[in-house]
Amino acid sequence: MVIVKRALALWAAALTLLIASMANAQDLKPMSIGVYTGSFVSLPIYVGVESGIYEKHGLDVSTVDFRSAPEATAAMMSGAIDLMGNSVGNLMLVNKQGMDMVTVIEGYPTPVWVIVVNKGIATPHKGDGYPSLIVDLKGLKVGVPAIGSDGHNFMRRFASDAGLNPETDVTYVAAGLGPNALAAFKAGQLDAIIAIEPVAELLKGIGGTVLLDLALDKSVPQFESWTSSVWHTRRKHADENADAMHAFQKAHEEALEFISNPANRTATAEIWSKYNKALTQDVMISVLDRLGPLVSPYFNCQGIDNFAQFQVDNSLITPSEKQSCADLVWSGAKQYERDTAVYLR
């Protein structure tokens, strides 16, 4: 009888835990977030999922992989995803087309792009610095995430600064931001590519050479204060799901703090390796040592202004279409504005 009572007590306890677990799962708010497969800018989302940070803040997050920002933006406009990471430049272009997108939190307030040339490509002007080094790309096939993407617009600007015709002196090839870009580079289909981490690190591993790293090169004008990757959604969606947006903000802050802490380098690399099988954890730790201190939840408003001017200078928007923090930051995210903050590059 005693054994039976104990068994019943254990069964009742297990049932109570199961019911509580099911109730907690039902209480979680579903949220679908667009990411770029295995990329550094998507790392906070992976950390949030794997560490249980999202669940802690009441969210049941699922991720959707995209090759480029235009693809993710199309999904956002259709309502297929709730949030996505995007550059401020692409956000302005989408709003120019009549959408009303707002950003709910920052992620990476520094330039993100790296230009890597393939093995065998001569770079005699590299020592001359920017913009002369871009002359070495004349007549070459340069991979960009997508035609009309942020990376494509940057390459056009760099070519123009170097005195090249951005439309005829360089051939742009849509290569994506992940495995497809790496495969095209490895197969010799691209002479150079503009990439983000960790693809840039992988390209170096197969013989590529960095021509320009915007996060490190301080000689490129207009990028002293910048912002690259913000997390955004449709304004109406944010307003109607304010509690979920605030929960995401708190979770994102926690994830960024985890990534930026040197004590978490190995743990962060272990999480990252689940989503990126191409990099060794040692290489990931090297990337984290370099870029981890640069992540932040706070909007670099001066960087947003600089990006807006970049869009105007490159005829992507008109002066009247420039958007500032006041235009882009969701009303429920004003606490993340820092008009006079100084950011590392």
C-alpha positions in Angstrom: 0.0 0.0 0.0 2.9 2.4 0.9 4.5 1.7 -2.5 1.2 2.3 -4.3 0.8 5.6 -2.4 4.3 6.7 -3.3 3.8 5.8 -6.9 0.5 7.8 -7.0 2.2 10.7 -5.4 5.0 10.7 -7.9 2.5 10.3 -10.8 0.5 13.3 -9.4 3.6 15.4 -9.1 4.7 14.5 -12.6 1.2 15.3 -13.9 1.2 18.7 -12.1 4.6 19.6 -13.7 3.3 18.5 -17.1 0.1 20.6 -16.8 2.2 23.6 -15.6 4.6 23.1 -18.5 1.7 23.0 -21.0 0.1 26.0 -19.4 3.4 27.9 -19.7 3.8 26.9 -23.3 0.3 28.1 -24.1 1.0 31.4 -22.4 4.0 32.1 -24.7 3.4 34.6 -27.5 4.4 33.1 -30.9 6.9 35.3 -32.8 8.5 34.7 -36.2 11.8 36.4 -36.9 13.7 36.6 -40.2 17.4 35.9 -40.0 20.3 35.6 -42.4 21.6 32.0 -42.2 24.5 31.7 -39.7 25.4 35.4 -39.9 26.9 37.5 -37.1 24.1 40.1 -37.2 21.6 37.3 -36.6 23.5 35.9 -33.7 21.5 37.7 -31.0 18.4 35.8 -32.2 20.2 32.4 -32.0 21.4 33.3 -28.5 17.9 34.2 -27.5 16.5 30.9 -28.8 19.1 28.6 -27.5 19.6 30.1 -24.1 15.9 30.3 -23.2 16.0 34.1 -23.0 12.9 34.4 -25.2 10.9 31.9 -23.2 12.0 33.8 -20.0 10.3 36.9 -21.5 7.2 35.1 -22.6 8.0 34.5 -26.3 7.9 31.4 -28.5 10.3 32.4 -31.2 10.7 30.7 -34.5 13.3 31.7 -37.1 13.0 32.0 -40.9 16.1 32.0 -43.0 16.7 34.4 -45.9 19.4 34.9 -48.4 19.1 38.7 -48.6 17.3 41.7 -47.2 14.9 42.1 -50.2 13.6 38.6 -49.7 13.1 39.1 -46.0 11.4 42.4 -46.7 8.9 40.8 -49.1 8.0 38.3 -46.3 7.6 41.2 -43.8 5.3 43.2 -46.1 3.1 40.1 -46.6 2.9 39.5 -42.9 4.7 36.2 -43.0 7.2 37.2 -40.3 6.8 39.5 -37.3 10.3 41.0 -37.1 13.5 41.1 -39.2 17.0 42.5 -39.1 17.7 45.0 -41.8 19.9 47.9 -42.6 18.6 51.5 -42.0 19.2 52.1 -45.7 16.9 49.3 -46.8 14.4 50.4 -44.3 14.3 53.9 -45.8 13.9 52.5 -49.3 10.9 50.3 -48.2 9.3 53.3 -46.5 9.9 55.4 -49.7 7.7 52.8 -51.5 4.8 53.5 -49.2 5.4 51.1 -46.4 5.3 52.2 -42.8 8.1 50.3 -41.1 9.6 51.2 -37.7 12.6 49.8 -35.8 12.0 48.5 -32.3 15.7 48.1 -31.2 19.2 48.5 -32.5 21.7 45.6 -33.0 24.9 46.6 -34.6 25.7 50.4 -34.7 28.8 50.2 -36.9 29.6 49.5 -40.5 29.2 45.8 -41.4 30.6 45.3 -44.9 33.9 43.7 -45.9 35.3 43.5 -49.5 37.2 40.3 -50.2 39.1 39.6 -53.4 39.6 36.0 -54.8 43.1 34.4 -55.0 45.0 35.4 -58.1 43.4 38.9 -58.2 46.0 41.6 -58.2 45.5 44.5 -55.8 48.4 46.9 -56.7 46.5 49.9 -55.2 45.7 48.4 -51.9 48.5 50.2 -50.2 47.2 53.5 -51.5 44.2 53.4 -49.2 40.6 54.3 -49.9 39.3 55.1 -52.5 42.3 54.3 -54.8 42.2 50.6 -53.7 38.7 50.2 -55.3 40.3 50.8 -58.7 41.6 47.3 -58.6 38.0 46.1 -59.0 37.7 47.6 -62.5 36.5 45.0 -65.0 35.9 42.4 -62.4 32.8 40.4 -61.3 31.9 41.4 -57.8 29.3 39.5 -55.8 26.6 41.5 -53.9 23.8 40.1 -51.8 21.2 41.1 -54.4 20.8 43.7 -57.1 19.4 46.8 -55.3 20.5 45.6 -51.9 22.5 47.6 -49.4 25.7 45.8 -50.4 25.1 46.6 -54.0 24.5 50.3 -53.2 27.7 50.4 -51.2 29.7 48.9 -54.1 28.3 51.5 -56.5 29.3 54.3 -54.1 32.8 52.9 -53.7 33.3 52.6 -57.4 32.1 56.2 -57.9 34.5 57.5 -55.2 37.3 55.7 -57.0 36.5 57.5 -60.3 35.0 54.4 -61.9 31.7 54.3 -63.7 29.6 52.3 -61.1 27.3 51.0 -63.8 29.8 49.8 -66.5 33.3 49.4 -64.9 32.1 46.7 -62.5 29.9 43.7 -63.1 27.6 43.0 -60.1 26.5 39.4 -59.5 23.7 38.6 -57.1 25.3 36.0 -54.7 23.3 36.2 -51.5 24.8 36.5 -48.0 25.5 33.0 -47.0 26.4 29.5 -48.5 25.6 30.5 -52.1 28.0 33.4 -51.9 30.8 31.2 -50.5 30.2 28.5 -53.2 30.3 31.0 -56.1 33.5 32.5 -54.7 35.1 29.1 -54.2 34.1 28.0 -57.8 35.8 31.1 -59.2 32.6 32.6 -60.4 33.4 35.8 -58.5 36.5 37.9 -58.6 35.5 39.7 -55.4 32.6 40.0 -53.1 31.1 42.4 -50.5 30.2 40.3 -47.5 29.2 40.3 -43.9 30.6 38.1 -41.1 31.1 35.2 -40.8 31.2 34.8 -44.6 34.1 37.2 -44.8 36.1 35.0 -42.4 35.2 31.9 -44.5 36.3 33.6 -47.7 39.7 34.3 -46.2 39.9 30.6 -45.2 39.6 29.6 -48.9 42.3 32.0 -50.2 40.4 35.3 -50.2 42.2 38.6 -49.2 40.5 41.5 -47.5 40.6 44.6 -49.6 38.5 46.8 -47.3 36.9 46.2 -43.9 34.6 49.1 -43.0 34.5 48.2 -39.3 38.2 48.7 -39.0 39.3 51.1 -41.8 38.9 54.6 -40.4 40.0 56.3 -43.6 36.6 56.0 -45.4 34.6 59.2 -45.2 31.1 59.3 -43.8 31.4 56.1 -41.8 32.8 57.5 -38.6 29.4 57.2 -37.0 27.1 54.6 -38.5 24.5 52.0 -37.9 24.1 48.8 -39.8 21.5 46.3 -38.5 18.3 47.3 -36.7 15.3 45.1 -35.9 12.0 46.3 -37.4 8.4 45.6 -38.2 5.4 47.3 -39.6 4.2 50.2 -37.4 0.7 48.9 -37.2 1.9 45.4 -36.2 4.1 46.9 -33.5 1.3 49.1 -32.1 -1.1 46.1 -32.0 1.4 43.8 -30.4 3.1 46.3 -28.1 3.5 43.8 -25.2 5.3 41.3 -27.5 7.5 44.0 -28.9 8.5 45.1 -25.4 9.2 41.5 -24.5 11.4 41.2 -27.5 13.3 44.4 -26.6 14.1 43.1 -23.1 15.2 39.7 -24.5 17.3 41.3 -27.2 19.1 43.5 -24.6 19.9 40.4 -22.6 21.1 38.5 -25.7 23.4 41.4 -26.7 24.8 41.7 -23.2 25.6 38.0 -23.3 27.4 38.3 -26.7 29.4 41.3 -25.6 30.6 39.7 -22.4 34.1 38.2 -23.0 33.4 35.6 -20.4 30.8 34.1 -22.7 32.9 33.8 -25.8 33.0 30.0 -25.8 29.4 29.6 -24.9 28.4 32.1 -27.6 30.5 30.2 -30.2 28.9 26.9 -29.2 25.4 28.4 -29.9 26.6 30.0 -33.1 28.0 26.7 -34.3 24.6 25.1 -34.3 23.5 27.5 -37.0 26.8 27.8 -38.9 28.6 24.5 -39.6 31.3 26.1 -41.8 33.3 27.9 -39.2 35.3 26.3 -36.4 34.6 27.6 -32.9 38.1 29.0 -32.7 37.4 31.2 -35.8 34.0 32.2 -34.3 35.7 33.2 -31.0 38.1 35.3 -33.1 35.2 37.1 -34.8 33.5 37.6 -31.4 36.6 39.1 -29.9 36.7 41.6 -32.8 33.0 42.4 -33.2 31.4 41.4 -29.9 32.2 44.7 -28.2 30.4 46.6 -31.0 26.9 45.2 -30.4 24.4 47.5 -28.7 20.6 47.9 -28.2 20.9 51.7 -28.5 20.1 53.6 -31.7 23.0 55.6 -33.1 20.9 58.5 -34.2 23.9 60.3 -35.8 24.7 57.1 -37.6 21.1 57.0 -38.9 21.4 60.6 -40.1 24.7 59.7 -41.9 23.0 56.7 -43.6 20.2 58.9 -44.7 22.7 61.3 -46.3 24.5 58.4 -47.9 21.1 57.4 -49.5 20.7 61.0 -50.8 24.3 61.2 -52.1 23.7 58.1 -54.1 20.4 59.2 -55.5 18.5 56.4 -53.7 16.2 58.8 -52.0 15.6 62.6 -52.3 16.4 65.0 -49.5 12.7 65.2 -48.6 12.6 61.5 -48.2 15.4 61.4 -45.6 14.3 59.7 -42.3 15.8 60.2 -38.9 15.4 58.5 -35.5 12.3 60.6 -35.0 10.8 59.0 -38.2 12.1 55.4 -37.9 12.1 54.6 -34.2 8.8 53.1 -32.9 7.0 55.1 -30.3 7.6 52.2 -27.8 11.4 52.3 -28.4 12.3 55.9 -27.7 14.2 54.8 -24.6 16.9 53.4 -26.9 17.7 56.7 -28.6 21.1 58.1 -27.9 21.6 61.3 -29.9 25.1 62.1 -28.7 26.4 58.6 -28.0 30.0 57.8 -29.0 30.3 54.3 -30.6 33.3 52.2 -31.3 34.1 51.4 -34.9 
